[in-house]
Amino acid sequence: MSYFQISGGRQLTGTVVPRGNKNEALPAITAAILSSEPVILRRVPRIADVISMVELIRAIGAEIEWSDENELRIHAAHDLDPEPPAELCGSLRASFLLAAPLIARCGRVVLGFPGGDKIGIRRLDPHIQAFEALGVACESVDGKITMTVGDRGLRPGQIRLDEPSVMATENALMLASMTEGKSVLYPAACEPHVQGLCRMLGSMGVTIDGIGTNQVTVRGVSSAKACIHTISPDHIEIGSFLGLAAATSSDLKIEPVDPWVLDPVLRPFRRLGITYELNNRTLRCLGSAHKSVITDFGGTVPRLGDGPWPAIPADIMSILVVSATQTNGTVLFFEKMFESRLFWVDRLIAMGAQAILCDPHRVVVSGPTRLHGTVMASPDIRAGMALLIAALAADGNSEIHNISQIDRGYESIDERLRMVGADIARIH
């Protein structure tokens, strides 16, 4: 198995180009099969999760090919298989995004339970609530989920979710888009990647009002048109590189960025005393500047907690924890979204971090501390990237194993880091 070999302690310099948003690309690929006409997706990241989704789309009978380095052409002109291979579904959490398009195209779908990061319970109930509200019967039998359009067909209506789940919102948007009439979804997730899917569906002929809010109105159509859609720059990857600059005391430029989506990502870095310059579509990270935690009013220890957009994104929390080890002061991180996401912090403590894991949801970090290299394994995408940043900031040599987890979310990360001066090698 491949692993990363890293010699840390170097300051980095140069420009990093963020790849397309992983969490927009995956639903966009599945939304493409809503149409029987060709769909072009641009700025698609060539990461392991996307490659797995490409295999799934091909397995159900749609044509899909890389027409350029980061461009996919998808054409689902013929009948599709409503029973994707269970082993492929089990390798990818986003496989459940096939549910809505296959229900719309085939009238039924049989899916194995999805895989993905082991960061805690990730419920399917909001998806089922959305499907049932639109006239789909759902049942779980022998480890598979069968969803079938009822005798009355798909029918528009009020879709009420018990939480603003991102993937459930995306499934609801796709199925409502192919349900003629007006459907109202509440509470809808409004993350940037959800907004990107809404824009794509609009290009396919669907009218969607309330984009970027928690209440979305969809006026569905009988057939979806061809479209060309460009994936937005990944704001989580942008935050990861900002955290890298902070931890390694480096000055890095990141471009292009979408300034309008960055505030929930940049806000917690400001609380950690990390400075940057945002000029149009260029973000310059001033990691070499003095960094000191900004306390709460009255001088109390600040608490940084994640939540649905526009709160701090859950996917950036691991990066923030590592950044806090290299800034002056103490901060409490409160991970509210997933109950197993902080268990990787023991690796950081082994590297010399002054951190206390209070419980599965809270960790207190005091800095700055000198980190030292060690041998470790990546537990999931974001924690893996956080440990990679820690290794680049640490004195001495490190090895990171199970790097397939990092490859799931970050395209050619070792090659891109070497371009800004990192000493990192992929050992096969």
Beta strands, then each sheet from edge to edge (+ up, - down):
strand 1: 3-7
strand 2: 13-16
strand 3: 39-42
strand 4: 63-68
strand 5: 71-75
strand 6: 108-112
strand 7: 136-141
strand 8: 144-149
strand 9: 158-160
strand 10: 181-186
strand 11: 207-209
strand 12: 216-220
strand 13: 227-230
strand 14: 251-254
strand 15: 275-279
strand 16: 282-286
strand 17: 303-305
strand 18: 329-334
strand 19: 354-359
strand 20: 362-367
strand 21: 375-377
strand 22: 397-401
strand 23: 423-427
sheet 1: 21+ 22+ 1- 23+
sheet 2: 2+ 14+ 16- 15+
sheet 3: 4+ 5- 3+ 13+
sheet 4: 6+ 8- 7+
sheet 5: 9+ 10+ 12- 11+
sheet 6: 17+ 18+ 20- 19+
end
